[in-house]
């Protein structure tokens, strides 16, 4: 019977029903609690670091934590988090030299990017909530679409108020009208927050790259900024919009027309030309004064008088406070920082300039690679309270334990629930083999697990059991993979020293995975020999920490794995080598029932000793002999050992 693979939805996708299949680890629960405390206003602001290998599920973990809080209590949560994604390479990119001379970290540009990203995220949140209002108006969806477009044009406060008033949301608001208390002016709080954000984005200066376009670009930008729109539904909307967008030209033109009309009318009444001319000029002058007296609200500036760094800091704090008062808690997620050159130096500069007001009133989550995680941990070990130890309230490494991976696979891969009892038992056996293969091929890496199933399943998300196992026993090409996975799980569950070590430091689990999967990784390289010396093994562990595309970062070397841990992990790797050299020892360790049920018949030893800490592969990972001559040599060695054993037995008898 075919095996079905359930779908893993993206946490912030729509729809994302609560209770959907998800992968959770200790880092997820701790990050979620940190975000919850900020959203519920138990803390003012924090910064977290989530680091790991590429594809290890960093972004998934962050989005999952935010999504679970959004859907907490079936959507009744108020306030609630709103994701503000920021692209790390753009946020932390190198700044021009003239900017560095004034502000080494380019913090003013960083704050501007953060405010623009905040505007986009908040506008999307309000537009989505407005669309989802339970309105009986036939043109509600049209107004919702119009609001989304208007938010792209930075509308005036009175224009936004009309949308809220039309939806009868001035009292309860649009974010969670069903659960907002009556009479607290929730709608007005939302309008204040959104209008303040619109005003702040309007006053941000253009990107420096835009200044090269010349004055015409600046004039065009100013014209757009000075073009407020009339409220929707106004009967004079087109005329009023034309006047507001062209007031600098229409005022003098209209005054001249009125003056000429008075002059022509008086000439028609046979008035003296001089008198008619004076009356016309006076009329034009009076109307020109009246047009000039109409206030140009687009030129008012009460929030940001300049673009200095203190002003940007103050503006950012005002925005955060008003959004949180309205029921939104922005969570700034800086992703893809592993693509930033000289990340420690760039992060250090940002910490120095943002550790004040912005970092203490907002919540930031940085996603980085494993190397930076070890860099931060190394700084804490060697330095006396370095800047990173106070800036990051928590540093999390998403690594999944065996129990967490097994729980995830139980929901991801399911057998058929139809057929006879014998067929269902057969399906369960096939599912167990498939789960073992997924864990082994992925090296307990979440992203690789998903890629493994993407490569195995058909378009309708099923995996035929044929080709995986035969009556619950893996086919020959998968037997050694299942054998090694059983051996690794046995080491992880049976060794009390490993269990105690993981209780002290959950990050050590990743180093353990790296150690026990050293032999399988070397086996896949198809090299004739296996080097198990502690020097080679130690270099391998260091290479697992440093990213492949990493550039020399200067300064201190990132090394968190202590020598005592290297020796301990080397011993665990040696146990895996022993199991491969003599497969029967694993059967004695785990019990013959489970071993025989999964692995089947006795396996041939895959390694032959050729020297101290050096072995030669007899077969490849699929159980095929690598060299007939090597196989014949191994048979001769076995016969010689058997002959010696028989000789010793005869002498004993």
C-alpha positions in Angstrom: 0.0 0.0 0.0 1.3 3.5 -0.7 2.6 5.8 2.1 1.1 9.3 2.3 3.1 12.4 3.2 1.1 15.2 4.8 1.7 18.8 3.8 3.8 21.1 6.0 2.3 24.6 5.6 4.3 27.7 6.0 3.5 29.3 9.3 2.4 32.7 8.0 0.7 31.4 4.9 -3.0 31.8 4.3 -4.8 29.9 5.5 -2.8 28.5 8.3 -5.2 26.8 10.7 -4.1 26.4 14.3 -3.0 22.9 15.1 -1.4 22.3 11.7 1.5 20.0 11.4 4.6 21.7 12.8 8.1 20.9 13.9 8.9 22.2 17.4 12.1 22.2 19.4 13.4 23.7 22.7 14.6 26.9 20.8 11.1 27.4 19.4 9.4 27.3 22.8 12.0 29.7 24.4 11.8 32.2 21.5 8.0 32.1 21.5 7.9 32.9 25.2 10.3 35.8 24.7 8.1 37.3 21.9 4.9 36.6 24.0 6.3 38.7 26.9 7.0 41.6 24.6 3.6 41.4 22.9 1.8 41.2 26.3 3.9 44.3 27.4 5.6 42.4 30.1 8.9 43.7 28.6 9.6 46.9 26.7 12.0 45.5 24.1 14.5 42.8 23.5 16.8 41.3 20.8 17.2 37.6 20.1 19.7 35.7 18.0 18.6 32.5 16.1 21.5 30.8 14.5 22.1 27.6 12.6 23.1 25.9 9.4 21.4 27.0 6.2 18.2 25.2 5.8 18.0 24.2 9.5 14.7 26.0 9.9 15.7 29.3 11.4 13.1 31.4 9.4 10.5 28.7 9.9 11.1 28.7 13.7 10.7 32.5 13.9 7.6 32.6 11.7 6.1 29.7 13.6 6.6 31.5 16.9 4.9 34.6 15.6 2.1 32.7 13.8 1.3 30.8 17.0 0.8 34.0 18.9 -1.3 35.6 16.2 -3.7 32.6 16.3 -3.5 32.3 20.0 -6.9 32.0 21.7 -8.5 31.6 18.2 -7.5 35.1 17.1 -8.7 36.9 20.2 -5.3 38.0 21.2 -5.0 41.8 21.6 -2.4 43.1 21.2 -0.8 40.8 18.7 2.5 40.6 16.9 3.1 41.8 13.3 6.1 40.6 11.3 8.4 43.3 9.9 10.8 41.5 7.6 14.2 43.2 7.0 16.7 41.9 4.5 20.0 41.6 6.3 22.4 42.2 3.4 20.5 45.5 2.6 20.2 46.5 6.2 23.9 45.8 7.1 25.5 46.6 3.7 28.6 48.7 3.5 27.9 52.5 3.6 29.5 55.2 1.5 32.7 56.6 3.0 31.3 60.1 3.5 28.4 58.5 5.5 30.9 56.4 7.5 32.8 59.5 8.5 29.6 61.0 10.0 28.0 57.8 11.2 30.2 54.6 11.1 27.3 52.2 11.2 25.1 54.1 8.8 22.5 54.1 11.5 20.4 56.8 10.0 20.0 54.7 6.9 19.2 51.7 9.0 16.5 53.5 10.9 15.0 54.8 7.7 14.9 51.2 6.3 13.3 50.0 9.5 10.6 52.7 9.4 9.8 52.0 5.7 9.6 48.3 6.4 7.4 49.0 9.4 5.1 51.1 7.2 4.7 48.3 4.6 4.0 45.6 7.2 1.5 47.7 9.2 -0.3 48.8 6.1 -0.7 45.2 5.0 -2.0 44.3 8.4 -4.6 47.0 8.5 -5.7 46.3 4.9 -6.1 42.6 5.6 -8.1 43.3 8.8 -10.3 45.8 7.0 -11.0 43.3 4.3 -12.0 40.7 6.8 -14.5 42.9 8.7 -18.0 41.4 9.0 -19.7 44.1 6.9 -23.1 43.8 5.3 -22.4 46.7 2.9 -22.5 45.6 -0.7 -19.4 47.7 -1.6 -17.3 46.6 1.3 -14.8 44.7 -0.8 -14.5 47.6 -3.1 -13.7 49.9 -0.2 -11.2 47.4 1.2 -9.4 47.3 -2.2 -9.5 51.1 -2.4 -8.0 51.3 1.1 -5.1 49.1 0.1 -4.4 51.3 -2.9 -4.8 54.5 -0.9 -2.2 53.2 1.7 0.3 53.0 -1.2 -0.2 56.7 -1.7 0.2 57.8 1.9 -3.3 59.2 2.6 -4.2 62.0 4.9 -5.7 61.4 8.4 -9.2 62.7 7.4 -9.2 60.4 4.4 -8.4 57.4 6.6 -11.1 58.4 9.1 -13.8 58.2 6.4 -12.9 54.5 5.8 -13.1 53.7 9.5 -16.4 55.7 9.8 -17.9 54.0 6.8 -17.1 50.6 8.3 -18.5 51.7 11.7 -15.1 51.0 13.2 -14.3 54.3 15.0 -15.2 52.7 18.4 -14.1 49.1 18.0 -11.4 49.4 15.4 -10.6 47.0 12.5 -7.9 44.9 14.1 -10.1 42.8 16.4 -13.6 44.5 16.5 -15.4 41.5 17.9 -13.2 41.4 21.1 -12.4 45.1 21.5 -14.2 46.7 24.6 -16.8 49.2 23.8 -16.2 52.9 24.4 -12.4 52.9 24.5 -11.9 54.5 21.1 -9.9 51.6 19.6 -10.6 52.9 16.1 -9.2 56.3 17.0 -6.0 54.7 18.4 -5.6 52.8 15.2 -6.0 56.0 13.1 -3.5 57.9 15.3 -0.9 55.1 14.9 -1.4 54.7 11.2 -1.5 58.5 10.5 1.7 59.0 12.5 3.4 56.3 10.5 2.2 57.8 7.2 3.5 61.2 8.3 6.9 59.7 9.3 7.4 57.9 6.0 6.4 61.1 4.1 9.2 63.0 5.8 11.9 60.5 5.2 14.4 61.7 2.7 14.8 60.0 -0.6 17.4 57.3 -1.0 20.8 58.8 -1.8 20.8 57.0 -5.1 17.8 59.0 -6.1 19.6 62.4 -5.7 21.6 61.7 -8.8 18.5 62.1 -10.9 18.7 65.9 -10.6 16.3 68.6 -9.3 13.5 67.5 -11.6 13.2 64.3 -9.6 13.1 66.2 -6.3 10.5 68.6 -7.6 8.3 65.7 -8.8 8.7 64.1 -5.4 7.7 67.3 -3.7 4.6 67.7 -6.0 3.6 64.2 -5.1 4.0 64.9 -1.4 1.9 68.1 -1.7 -1.0 66.3 -3.4 -3.5 65.3 -0.7 -6.6 63.7 -1.9 -10.2 64.7 -1.0 -12.2 62.3 1.2 -13.9 59.4 -0.8 -17.5 60.1 -1.7 -17.1 63.9 -2.0 -19.3 65.2 -4.8 -16.6 67.7 -5.8 -13.9 65.0 -5.6 -12.4 65.4 -9.1 -12.4 69.2 -8.9 -11.1 69.4 -5.4 -8.4 66.8 -6.3 -7.4 68.9 -9.3 -7.1 72.0 -7.2 -5.1 70.4 -4.4 -2.6 68.8 -6.7 -2.1 71.9 -8.8 -2.7 74.8 -6.4 0.5 76.6 -7.3 -0.7 77.0 -10.9 -4.5 77.2 -10.5 -4.4 80.0 -7.9 -2.8 82.6 -10.2 -4.7 81.3 -13.2 -8.1 81.5 -11.5 -7.3 85.0 -10.1 -6.4 86.2 -13.6 -9.6 84.8 -15.0 -11.8 86.5 -12.4 -9.9 89.8 -12.9 -10.4 89.6 -16.7 -14.1 88.8 -16.3 -14.6 91.9 -14.1 -12.7 94.0 -16.6 -14.8 92.8 -19.6 -18.0 93.2 -17.7 -17.2 96.8 -16.8 -16.2 97.6 -20.3 -19.5 96.2 -21.4 -21.2 98.6 -19.1 -19.4 101.5 -20.8 -17.1 102.1 -17.8 -13.9 104.0 -18.3 -11.1 101.7 -19.3 -8.8 102.9 -16.5 -11.5 102.2 -13.9 -12.3 98.8 -15.5 -8.6 97.9 -15.5 -8.3 99.0 -11.8 -11.3 96.9 -10.8 -10.0 93.9 -12.7 -6.6 94.1 -11.1 -8.1 94.6 -7.6 -10.4 91.6 -8.1 -7.4 89.4 -9.3 -5.4 90.6 -6.3 -8.2 89.8 -3.8 -8.7 86.3 -5.2 -4.9 85.6 -5.2 -4.8 86.5 -1.5 -7.8 84.2 -0.8 -6.1 81.3 -2.6 -2.9 81.9 -0.7 -4.8 82.0 2.6 -5.9 78.3 2.1 -3.6 76.3 4.4 -1.2 73.9 2.7 -1.3 71.1 5.2 1.1 69.0 3.1 3.9 71.4 4.0 3.3 71.1 7.8 5.9 69.2 9.7 5.4 68.5 13.4 6.9 65.1 13.8 10.3 65.3 12.2 11.9 68.7 11.9 15.2 67.3 10.4 16.8 63.9 9.5 19.4 63.8 12.3 20.0 60.6 14.2 18.4 61.8 17.5 15.3 62.8 15.5 15.1 59.4 13.8 15.5 57.8 17.2 12.7 59.9 18.7 10.4 59.3 15.7 11.0 55.5 15.9 10.0 55.4 19.6 6.8 57.4 18.9 5.8 55.0 16.2 6.4 51.9 18.3 4.5 53.4 21.3 1.5 54.4 19.2 1.4 51.1 17.4 1.5 49.1 20.7 -1.2 51.4 22.1 -3.3 50.5 19.0 -2.8 46.8 19.6 0.1 45.9 17.3 3.5 44.7 18.5 6.0 45.0 15.7 8.6 42.2 15.5 11.6 43.1 13.3 13.1 40.0 11.8 16.5 40.5 10.2 17.2 37.5 7.9 19.9 36.3 5.6 22.7 37.8 7.6 24.9 34.9 6.7 25.4 36.6 3.3 26.8 39.7 5.0 30.6 40.1 4.8 32.4 40.8 8.1 29.2 40.2 10.0 30.7 40.5 13.5 32.0 44.0 12.7 28.7 45.1 11.2 26.7 43.7 14.0 29.0 45.3 16.6 28.5 48.7 15.0 24.7 48.3 14.9 24.7 47.2 18.6 26.6 50.3 19.6 24.2 52.6 17.9 20.9 50.8 18.4 21.4 49.4 21.9 19.8 52.5 23.3 16.2 53.6 22.7 15.3 51.5 19.6 16.6 48.2 21.0 14.9 48.8 24.4 11.5 49.6 23.0 11.2 47.2 20.0 11.8 43.5 19.5 14.4 42.3 17.0 15.2 38.8 15.9 18.4 38.2 14.0 18.8 35.0 11.9 22.5 34.2 11.4 24.7 31.2 10.6 26.3 28.7 13.1 29.7 30.4 12.8 28.3 33.7 14.2 26.6 31.8 17.0 29.9 30.3 18.0 31.6 33.7 17.7 29.1 35.1 20.2 29.5 32.1 22.6 33.3 32.4 22.3 33.2 36.1 23.1 31.2 35.4 26.3 33.7 32.7 27.4 36.8 34.8 26.8 35.6 38.3 27.5 34.1 40.0 30.6 30.5 40.7 29.7 31.0 41.6 26.0 28.5 43.8 24.2 26.8 40.7 22.7 26.0 39.3 26.1 23.9 42.3 27.0 22.5 43.1 23.6 21.0 39.6 23.0 18.5 38.6 25.6 18.6 35.1 24.2 20.7 33.1 21.7 18.9 30.1 20.2 20.2 27.3 18.1 17.4 25.2 16.4 18.4 21.6 16.7 15.8 18.9 17.1 16.1 16.0 19.5 15.4 12.4 18.5 12.0 12.6 20.3 11.1 15.9 18.5 12.1 14.5 15.1 10.1 11.3 15.8 7.0 13.2 16.8 7.3 15.4 13.7 7.6 12.3 11.4 4.6 10.6 13.0 2.5 13.5 11.8 4.3 13.9 8.5 4.4 10.2 7.2 1.4 8.0 7.7 0.5 4.6 6.4 -2.8 3.4 4.9 -5.6 2.9 7.4 -7.5 0.6 5.1 -7.1 -3.1 4.3 -6.8 -6.1 6.5 -5.0 -6.1 9.8 -2.1 -7.8 8.1 -1.9 -5.2 5.4 -2.0 -2.4 8.0 0.7 -4.0 10.0 2.8 -4.2 6.8 2.2 -0.5 6.2 3.3 0.4 9.7 6.5 -1.6 9.1 7.2 0.1 5.8 6.5 3.5 7.5 9.1 2.7 10.2 11.7 1.9 7.6 10.9 5.1 5.7 11.3 7.2 8.8 14.6 5.6 9.6 15.8 6.4 6.1 14.6 10.0 6.4 16.5 10.5 9.6 19.7 8.9 8.3 19.8 10.6 4.9 19.0 14.0 6.5 21.5 13.6 9.4 18.7 14.8 11.6 18.5 18.1 9.7 14.9 19.4 9.4 15.4 21.0 5.9 17.0 17.8 4.6 14.1 15.7 5.9 11.7 17.7 3.8 13.9 17.6 0.8 14.2 13.8 1.2 10.5 13.3 1.0 10.2 15.8 -1.9 12.5 13.6 -3.8 10.7 10.3 -2.9 7.0 11.2 -3.2 4.9 11.5 -6.3 2.8 14.5 -7.4 -0.1 13.4 -5.3 2.1 13.2 -2.2 2.3 9.4 -1.9 5.4 7.2 -1.7 5.1 3.6 -3.0 6.4 1.2 -0.5 8.0 -0.9 -3.2 11.6 0.3 -3.5 11.8 1.1 0.2 11.2 -2.2 1.9 10.0 -5.7 1.3 7.6 -7.0 3.9 8.9 -4.5 6.5 12.6 -5.2 5.8 14.5 -2.6 3.9 15.8 -3.6 0.5 19.5 -4.4 0.2 20.4 -0.8 -0.8 18.9 0.6 2.4 19.9 -2.0 5.0 23.1 -0.3 6.0 21.4 3.1 6.3 18.8 1.7 8.6 21.5 -0.2 10.5 23.6 2.9 11.1 20.5 5.0 12.1 19.5 2.3 14.7 23.1 2.4 16.0 23.1 6.2 16.4 19.8 6.2 18.1 21.0 3.5 20.5 24.0 5.6 21.4 21.8 8.7 21.9 19.3 6.9 24.2 21.4 4.4 26.1 24.5 6.5 27.2 23.8 8.3 30.4 26.8 10.6 29.9 25.3 11.9 26.7 21.9 12.5 28.3 23.5 14.4 31.2 25.6 16.5 28.8 22.6 17.5 26.7 20.8 18.6 29.9 23.6 21.0 30.5 23.8 22.4 27.0 21.2 21.6 24.2 23.6 23.0 21.6 25.9 20.1 22.2 23.3 17.9 20.5 24.4 19.4 17.1 28.0 18.5 17.8 26.9 15.0 18.7 25.1 14.7 15.4 28.2 15.9 13.6 30.3 13.3 15.4 28.2 10.2 14.9 27.5 11.1 11.2 31.2 11.6 10.5 31.5 8.0 9.3 28.4 8.0 7.1 29.6 11.3 5.5 33.0 9.8 4.8 31.4 6.6 3.4 29.4 8.6 0.9 32.6 10.2 -0.5 33.6 6.8 -2.0 37.2 7.1 -0.7 38.9 3.7 -0.3 40.1 4.5 3.3 38.6 5.9 6.5 40.8 8.1 8.7 39.6 8.1 12.3 42.5 9.8 14.0 41.5 12.5 16.5 43.4 15.2 14.5 41.4 14.6 11.4 38.2 14.3 13.4 38.8 17.6 15.2 39.4 19.4 11.9 36.1 17.9 10.6 34.2 19.3 13.7 35.7 22.8 13.1 34.7 22.7 9.5 31.1 21.9 10.5 31.0 25.1 12.4 32.6 27.4 9.8 30.4 28.1 6.8 31.7 27.0 3.4 31.6 30.5 1.9 32.9 32.2 5.0 35.7 34.8 4.5 38.4 35.2 7.1 37.0 37.4 9.8 40.2 38.3 11.6 40.5 38.5 15.3 39.9 35.6 17.5 39.2 32.1 16.2 35.8 30.7 16.6 36.1 27.6 18.6 33.5 26.5 21.1 34.2 22.7 21.2 36.6 22.1 24.0 39.3 19.5 23.9 37.5 17.3 26.5 34.3 17.4 24.3 36.4 16.5 21.2 37.7 13.4 23.0 34.3 12.4 24.2 32.8 12.8 20.7 35.7 10.9 19.2 34.9 8.0 21.4 31.2 8.1 20.2 32.4 8.1 16.6 34.6 5.1 17.5 31.6 3.2 18.7 29.9 3.7 15.3 33.1 2.4 13.6 33.0 -0.6 15.9 29.4 -1.4 14.9 30.3 -1.2 11.2 33.3 -3.4 11.7 31.4 -6.0 13.6 27.6 -5.6 12.9 26.6 -8.4 15.2 27.6 -6.3 18.3 24.7 -3.9 17.6 22.2 -6.8 17.5 23.3 -7.8 21.0 23.0 -4.2 22.2 19.5 -3.3 20.9 17.9 -6.8 21.1 17.4 -9.3 18.4 13.6 -8.7 18.0 13.9 -5.1 16.7 17.2 -5.7 14.9 15.9 -8.7 13.0 12.6 -7.0 12.2 14.2 -4.0 10.6 17.7 -5.0 9.4 16.9 -8.6 8.6 19.6 -11.1 7.8 23.2 -10.8 9.2 25.2 -8.0 7.6 28.7 -8.2 6.4 31.3 -6.0 8.1 31.9 -2.9 6.1 35.4 -2.0 7.4 38.8 -3.8 7.6 41.6 -2.6 9.8 44.7 -1.6 7.9 46.6 0.5 10.6 46.2 2.6 13.7 43.1 4.8 13.2 42.9 3.7 9.6 40.4 1.4 7.9 39.6 0.3 4.4 36.1 0.1 3.1 35.0 -3.3 1.9 31.7 -2.3 0.5 29.9 1.0 -0.4 26.9 2.4 1.5 24.5 0.3 -0.6 26.2 -3.0 0.3 28.1 -3.5 -3.0 31.7 -4.7 -3.0 34.1 -1.9 -3.9 36.8 -4.2 -5.4 36.6 -7.9 -6.2 40.3 -8.2 -5.2 39.6 -6.6 -1.9 36.7 -8.9 -1.3 38.9 -11.9 -2.2 41.6 -10.6 0.2 39.0 -10.2 2.9 37.9 -13.9 2.4 41.5 -15.0 2.6 41.9 -13.1 5.9 38.7 -14.7 7.2 39.9 -18.2 6.2 43.2 -17.6 7.9 41.6 -16.5 11.1 39.3 -19.5 11.0 42.2 -21.8 10.4 44.0 -20.4 13.4 40.9 -20.8 15.5 40.6 -24.4 14.5 44.3 -25.0 15.3 43.9 -23.5 18.7 40.8 -25.6 19.3 42.7 -28.9 18.4 45.5 -28.0 20.7 43.0 -27.4 23.5 41.3 -30.7 22.9 
